[in-house]
Amino acid sequence: MINRNALITALINEYTYLCLEDPCDDDLTPDAYRAHLNSYTDAQLIDESGVDFDDDFTLDDYIQLHS
């Protein structure tokens, strides 16, 4: 079972970092991105990370890295 709130926070933190590194005119604000993510299923949230998790890099590792 995933910690949904922690995963959403990690996704927002990563998104914010990426937007600062390479800003685009159509970037969502962190609050707008959170609202977008809140409508996702758990599977969609995991997919949004863009990571193929395995024994070497787990979902918990991703959350810790971006928290």
Legacy VTK file of the C-alpha trace (Angstrom):
# vtk DataFile Version 3.0
C-alpha trace
ASCII
DATASET POLYDATA
POINTS 67 float
0.000 0.000 0.000
1.366 3.386 -0.930
1.404 6.559 1.093
-0.622 8.609 -1.370
0.017 11.995 0.245
3.765 11.394 0.445
3.862 10.321 -3.211
1.913 13.403 -4.326
4.264 15.639 -2.340
7.293 13.939 -3.913
5.827 14.336 -7.401
5.161 18.032 -6.766
8.662 18.565 -5.396
10.221 16.893 -8.431
7.934 18.832 -10.804
8.798 22.143 -9.120
12.515 21.400 -9.382
12.214 20.476 -13.065
10.183 23.618 -13.802
12.841 25.771 -12.162
15.584 24.048 -14.158
13.795 24.344 -17.503
10.762 26.633 -17.246
8.012 26.600 -19.870
5.184 29.064 -20.401
2.576 26.373 -19.795
3.979 25.047 -16.489
1.339 24.515 -13.840
1.719 26.092 -10.439
2.444 23.590 -7.660
-1.119 24.042 -6.362
-2.616 23.421 -9.808
-0.396 20.356 -10.259
-1.528 19.055 -6.837
-5.170 19.457 -7.856
-4.401 17.582 -11.070
-2.655 14.763 -9.182
-5.459 14.452 -6.636
-7.724 13.174 -9.414
-5.321 10.332 -10.274
-5.585 6.747 -9.136
-2.657 5.286 -7.211
-1.506 3.479 -10.362
-1.605 6.734 -12.334
0.433 8.493 -9.645
3.087 5.802 -9.831
3.095 6.083 -13.618
3.414 9.879 -13.360
6.769 9.426 -11.633
8.164 8.018 -14.868
10.193 5.468 -12.937
10.236 1.693 -13.363
10.549 0.707 -9.720
12.411 -2.443 -8.746
14.351 -3.887 -5.811
17.210 -1.415 -6.353
15.046 1.729 -6.492
11.685 1.458 -4.793
8.716 3.768 -4.532
9.822 4.576 -0.983
13.269 5.531 -2.351
11.609 7.890 -4.841
9.485 9.488 -2.109
12.520 9.924 0.148
14.599 11.400 -2.693
11.981 14.033 -3.509
10.727 14.852 -0.032
LINES 1 68
67 0 1 2 3 4 5 6 7 8 9 10 11 12 13 14 15 16 17 18 19 20 21 22 23 24 25 26 27 28 29 30 31 32 33 34 35 36 37 38 39 40 41 42 43 44 45 46 47 48 49 50 51 52 53 54 55 56 57 58 59 60 61 62 63 64 65 66
